[in-house]
Amino acid sequence: MQDGAVTETLTRLPTLVPPPVELPERAAALRADVRAFLAEERAAQRWHPRADVWLSGWDERFSKELARRGWLGMTIPTEYGGHGASPLDRYVVTEELLAAGAPVAAHWVADRQIGPSLMRFGTEEQRQKFLPGIARGEVYFGIGMSEPDSGSDLASVRTRAERVDGGWELTGTKVWTSGAHHAHAFFALARSAPRDENNRHAGLSQFIVELDAPGVTIRPIPLLTGAHHFNEVVFDKVFIPDSMVLGEIGAGWHQVTSELAFERSGPERFLSTFPLLQALVAQIAGTDLDAEGSLAGPSIDAGRRRDLGGLVSRLWTLRRMSLAVAGSLESGHAPELAAAVVKDLGTRFENEIIDAARLLVAIPPDPGAEHGYARLLADAVLHAPGFTLRGGTNEVLRGIVARGMGLR
């Protein structure tokens, strides 16, 4: 890259992330309430902290308890059963749940991106059908974007949507669909018009597929751990009525990229391994790391304090960036470029925590124990290959940012 291009890039970097956002004063009281609830849950041993719980921690009881307390569907308007709160209020709750390693997978996709997408693109009928159940923690969703041999290149999807009397007929396959074997429905991206090589993003549409519909087959994709939350979903001429088209036919690419701003920028993009970071600090210093990133406690030797300080400083920076995106979403914007940056940096940070956990302390004995430091580390290591895939690979994200900045 020539010096002039470097200078141009640097001058554009501040536009990638919206201005800093401060949490409202009410956030402190909300945070305290959530922490108290989580402490009660852990004291009762209803669950134990795990890494990557927003994918693997499926617990419908827990989701319904959050809903009962008003902590699901927070941004859904009250007329649809939600609470009319701001994205920043929801951010506080999300941050506390992830920092605690709580089992949030059952409601995660529905609360994070389905609800906001229905409010933005859905019909009144679709909102009335799904939003109240999402806010009650009773309706669970998946996402049908990725396909075999497509990876993160969503423009190459081959699932077909063909026009039939009264609706559309879907044929094709989706993969890596988290929770599909439990979920009630998902958003499926399909090609509703022939592919145009001059505009690969044209001719894509989104459909709401109820997963118990005739012609839908769900097959498990087990993890290395033996756990099962990923799935392959096969459509064999599945009928989708016109009433279940999401948004506009042919507008699927615009809708998906807007939806991905919710998926890529949240605190889950850098807090998946936060419980492991907490455990690492406890192993080194006999203390815990609070949500503000404090390293106060017994003395830590200078070398390891420097390494831990580097991790915490990056955590703080990612949190500020993610909060800025949440503030932008609250203003009605969909900052796709900023979300891509947060996801790219967050993915790398999650893996840095794993590397530090391996190097900075000796692994305690009994690595097969169900709970504790060794278990957290083992889970994080086995889940780590997926960090860079979900929501778009780092290479794809960097391409999005480069195109958005006019660099390619």
PyMOL commands that set and color helices and strands:
alter all, ss='L'
color gray80, all
select helices_A, chain A and resi 3-16+26-43+53-56+60-68+78-80+87-99+105-121+124-135+154-156+242-244+252-265+268-271+274-285+302-330+336-360+373-387+394-404
alter helices_A, ss='H'
color red, helices_A
select strands_A, chain A and resi 141-144+160-164+167-174+185-191+204-210+216-221+230-241+245-246
alter strands_A, ss='S'
color yellow, strands_A
deselect
rebuild
show_as cartoon
